[in-house]
Amino acid sequence: MPLKGSCEEDILADLASLRGKDPDYRRGRTWSLVYYLDDAHERFINRAYALYSSANGLNPAAFRSLKKIESDIISMVAELFHGDGQVCGVLTSGGTESCLLAVKTYRDYGRARRGIRKPEMILPVTAHVAWLKGAEYFGVKPVFAPLDEYFRVDTQAVAKKIGRNTVMILGSAPEYPHGIIDPIAELGRLGKDHGVPVHVDACVGGFILPFMEKAGRRLPPWDYRVPGVTSISADLHKYGFAAKGASTITYRRLELLKHQMFVHQDWPGGVFASAALLGTRPGGAYAAAWAAIQKFGEQGYVRLAQETLAAFDALKTGIAAIAPLEVIGDPCGPLLSYRSADPAVNIFAVGDQMEKRGWHIDRLQMPDALHAMVTPIHGTVWAEYLDDLAASVETVRTHPELAESGSAATYAMIAHVPMRRMVKKQVLELFAQLYAPGATDIDLGDVHLADGPAADGDEPGSRLSLLERIVRRYVRFKARRG
Ligand SMILES: Cc1ncc(COP(=O)(O)O)c(C=O)c1O
């Protein structure tokens, strides 16, 4: 902490310059993490945020404005998802909070209603990792269901896994890795038949699928129109184009939502009741989300969905036309993934070439693939992206040795290290060092541990990526074992 404060303009200039190495999302070079439209929209939601940046949604009886904002948003969402007048819910700080809350709710509902002491939930293997976090935090065993040939969860497998300890079944609309919508109608039927709640994770899809449908795209049913669906999570800070820190979780009826709530009557600080995970709840994020919805309205969101779909369709067709790339499954938007059908063209090496050309792209595993989360801004860059992709494939085809070097080799090795527990242990150890006292560089791709402890065999002060360190350790481990 500086001894003396600085002038506000200097501080803001410092903050602006800190962003130098961040992903370049303003020009559409980034295909994950950010949902950015343009500076004018960003300025607008910042103004809405600023009006409420000190306001606290913790106590709904205190900040009546925030309670009204929350009720408005929840009733709009309930209507958007075709709920009847009984659908209710809360605002949360993001998709992960919404997913965690569903796990807690159904664990407690299963215990209260069916006396379940060893709760399990059935998750497609493509469920967002937030569900595994929830499983770990709340002691609910994840039971994984495999996928069918279209990368949707295999509902026959789900049916076989339902047991007396099943507190919840999950489907995604769509799932994050490949952008595929699970067969929610069949999951709903299974849930109804067995008396098990069904949650739909529409964190990424919730604020675009309804508008895609209104724009004329045919989609499988996924919302409250499906009778067995008991709750839905949907993020405002993704395709709602709100500021970061806003999501929703809604339930078909209040009886379920009650199991999400926490009340403690004997605290010296007063009788305490809270509807969601957080204590203090960020008024700014909720106000910015409300402002975004008022600004776009249904017509505005339909227009944004159309723009997104135009870019998505162009990308999907364009990628499929670049041999040997193939789009995984048949995603309906707004995200997709693609792999290489030719082992001689390493998809991670293609990813490296794309990075060299200035694109920020996520890597997937099981199967190895690259990822693209499409937003309206990509309408201005998809043609350039496809040109670069074709050129990257050509470079890798003529230089197959690229698969043996750089992050291609590292990613491939990580994806295929058989001892997954060892990968987990090493990632934890290295990740923790990012938060150790004195660790300054928070770039996972280039962990600088000059001041931190060097772990077995890594040269102190070396600049290695996190993944490279893991691979090195794995290689040493194998060597020791002969
Ligand atoms: C399907 C799905 N669920 C949950 C999440 C978690 O959302 P958040 O990153 O806002 O916590 C995501 C994020 O992309 C997602 O795609």
The ligand as an SDF file (V2000), in Angstrom:
LIG
                    3D

 16 16  0  0  0  0  0  0  0  0999 V2000
  -23.2960  -23.7720  -19.2280 C   0  0  0  0  0  0  0  0  0  0  0  0
  -22.5410  -22.9280  -18.2230 C   0  0  0  0  0  0  0  0  0  0  0  0
  -22.8140  -23.0570  -16.9150 N   0  0  0  0  0  0  0  0  0  0  0  0
  -22.1890  -22.3400  -15.9840 C   0  0  0  0  0  0  0  0  0  0  0  0
  -21.2150  -21.4210  -16.3270 C   0  0  0  0  0  0  0  0  0  0  0  0
  -20.4930  -20.6530  -15.2480 C   0  0  0  0  0  0  0  0  0  0  0  0
  -20.7360  -19.2760  -15.3770 O   0  0  0  0  0  0  0  0  0  0  0  0
  -19.8130  -18.1690  -14.6880 P   0  0  0  0  0  0  0  0  0  0  0  0
  -18.5200  -18.2080  -15.4280 O   0  0  0  0  0  0  0  0  0  0  0  0
  -20.5860  -16.9140  -14.8950 O   0  0  0  0  0  0  0  0  0  0  0  0
  -19.6390  -18.5100  -13.2710 O   0  0  0  0  0  0  0  0  0  0  0  0
  -20.8940  -21.2560  -17.6850 C   0  0  0  0  0  0  0  0  0  0  0  0
  -19.8540  -20.3250  -18.1050 C   0  0  0  0  0  0  0  0  0  0  0  0
  -19.5020  -20.2130  -19.2380 O   0  0  0  0  0  0  0  0  0  0  0  0
  -21.5780  -22.0300  -18.6610 C   0  0  0  0  0  0  0  0  0  0  0  0
  -21.3090  -21.9180  -19.9620 O   0  0  0  0  0  0  0  0  0  0  0  0
  1  2  1  0
  2  3  1  0
  2 15  2  0
  3  4  2  0
  4  5  1  0
  5  6  1  0
  5 12  2  0
  6  7  1  0
  7  8  1  0
  8  9  2  0
  8 10  1  0
  8 11  1  0
 12 13  1  0
 12 15  1  0
 13 14  2  0
 15 16  1  0
M  END
$$$$
